[in-house]
Amino acid sequence: MTREEVFLTWAPQDSIWSPWVLPVPFAQLNCLDFTRPAAAEQAMAVPTWLREGNREGQAFVVDIPGRDAMKFGLALADIGIRPVPVIDGSPGAGDFYFGRNPEASTKPTWHPNVVVDMTELLRTLCEGAARLKEVVLPPVALPAFLLDSDRRTGHRPAQIGMYDNRWQVFAQDFPSAKFLLGHGVRRVLLVQERTGQPQEDLAHVLLRWQEGGIAIESVGTKDGSVPEAIQIAKPSRFRRIWYRALAMLRFRRNWTGGFGGFESFPMGSGG
C-alpha cells in the first residue's frame, strides 16, 4: 500500500471524524507488503467491561503507549468504533519502511537517536490499515481518538545531536464539545494505563468537553479497574489565549507540519 492508501484507510473520506486524523506520521511511512492482515497481527482483546457495558453515546480517548493505543483502536473497530489516530510527532529524518518479511527492504526501519521511538507505532499503522480494509464502519460510527502517552517525555533524554520529536496535544486537535454533542457523543471514556486524571496537555481538551456538557469517565488498562466518572482538574493556564504559543516553544517544529527536529548547540551571542 502507498502511504496515501494507508492514510485514507485510517481517515476514509466518508467518515465525519477523518478531519482529526493527523497526517504527520503517514508522511514518511512506507508499508511494503501489507495487503491483507496476517494471523499474527491481532488487535488487543476487548476488555470484559467494554464488551458487556453500555456504549450508547460513548466515544473514547485512548492515551497509552503508541503501539498499544493503535492496537486498542483496532479492537474498538471490531465492535463498531472508528479509530482516529491523533499523532503529531515526526518519527525521525527520512522515510521509514515496513514489511512482514525481513528481506522486504534493505533500508532501516528505525533511528536509534530519536527521543520518542515511534517504530512500533508506525508498524502498527501498516498492520492496522490491512485490518481496517476488512472492517465495515458507518460514516457516523462514534470515535476513539488514539494518542501516544509517551509523546511529552519520550523514551530517551533529549541530547545534542538527537532528533527531538516530543509533542503534545491542543484543543484545536480535537472536535469541540458542541460538535461531539451534535453527532451523538454524550460521554467520553479516557483509557490510560492507570485510572485517574489525564496528562496535563490532554486535560485542556477534556475539561473543555466537560464544561460543554460531556461526561468524562476514566479506566486503567493495568490496574484492573472498571470505568468511573471523574472531574477533570483545571490545568495550568487553562483557556489562556497565549497558552498554545507558549507551549509550542518547548518543542521543535517539522516540515510535515508536526513536531520533530535535531537538538543543536545554543547559538552564542556575538560581540
Rosetta blueprint (number, residue, H / E / L):
1 M L
2 T L
3 R H
4 E H
5 E H
6 V H
7 F H
8 L H
9 T H
10 W H
11 A L
12 P L
13 Q L
14 D L
15 S L
16 I L
17 W L
18 S H
19 P H
20 W H
21 V L
22 L L
23 P L
24 V H
25 P H
26 F H
27 A L
28 Q L
29 L E
30 N E
31 C E
32 L L
33 D L
34 F L
35 T L
36 R L
37 P L
38 A L
39 A L
40 A L
41 E L
42 Q L
43 A L
44 M L
45 A L
46 V L
47 P L
48 T H
49 W H
50 L H
51 R H
52 E H
53 G L
54 N L
55 R L
56 E L
57 G L
58 Q E
59 A E
60 F E
61 V E
62 V E
63 D E
64 I E
65 P L
66 G H
67 R H
68 D H
69 A H
70 M H
71 K H
72 F H
73 G H
74 L H
75 A H
76 L H
77 A H
78 D L
79 I L
80 G L
81 I L
82 R E
83 P E
84 V E
85 P E
86 V L
87 I L
88 D L
89 G E
90 S L
91 P L
92 G L
93 A L
94 G L
95 D L
96 F E
97 Y E
98 F E
99 G L
100 R L
101 N L
102 P H
103 E H
104 A H
105 S L
106 T L
107 K L
108 P L
109 T L
110 W L
111 H L
112 P L
113 N L
114 V E
115 V L
116 V L
117 D L
118 M L
119 T H
120 E H
121 L H
122 L H
123 R H
124 T H
125 L H
126 C H
127 E H
128 G H
129 A H
130 A H
131 R H
132 L H
133 K L
134 E L
135 V L
136 V L
137 L L
138 P L
139 P L
140 V L
141 A L
142 L L
143 P E
144 A E
145 F E
146 L E
147 L E
148 D E
149 S L
150 D L
151 R L
152 R L
153 T L
154 G L
155 H L
156 R L
157 P L
158 A L
159 Q L
160 I L
161 G L
162 M L
163 Y E
164 D E
165 N L
166 R L
167 W L
168 Q L
169 V L
170 F L
171 A H
172 Q H
173 D H
174 F L
175 P L
176 S L
177 A H
178 K H
179 F H
180 L H
181 L H
182 G H
183 H L
184 G L
185 V L
186 R L
187 R E
188 V E
189 L E
190 L E
191 V E
192 Q E
193 E L
194 R L
195 T L
196 G L
197 Q L
198 P L
199 Q L
200 E H
201 D H
202 L H
203 A H
204 H H
205 V H
206 L H
207 L H
208 R H
209 W H
210 Q H
211 E H
212 G L
213 G L
214 I L
215 A E
216 I E
217 E E
218 S E
219 V E
220 G E
221 T L
222 K L
223 D L
224 G L
225 S L
226 V L
227 P L
228 E E
229 A E
230 I L
231 Q L
232 I L
233 A L
234 K L
235 P L
236 S L
237 R L
238 F L
239 R L
240 R L
241 I L
242 W L
243 Y H
244 R H
245 A H
246 L H
247 A H
248 M H
249 L L
250 R L
251 F L
252 R L
253 R E
254 N L
255 W L
256 T L
257 G L
258 G L
259 F E
260 G L
261 G E
262 F E
263 E L
264 S L
265 F L
266 P L
267 M L
268 G L
269 S L
270 G L
271 G L
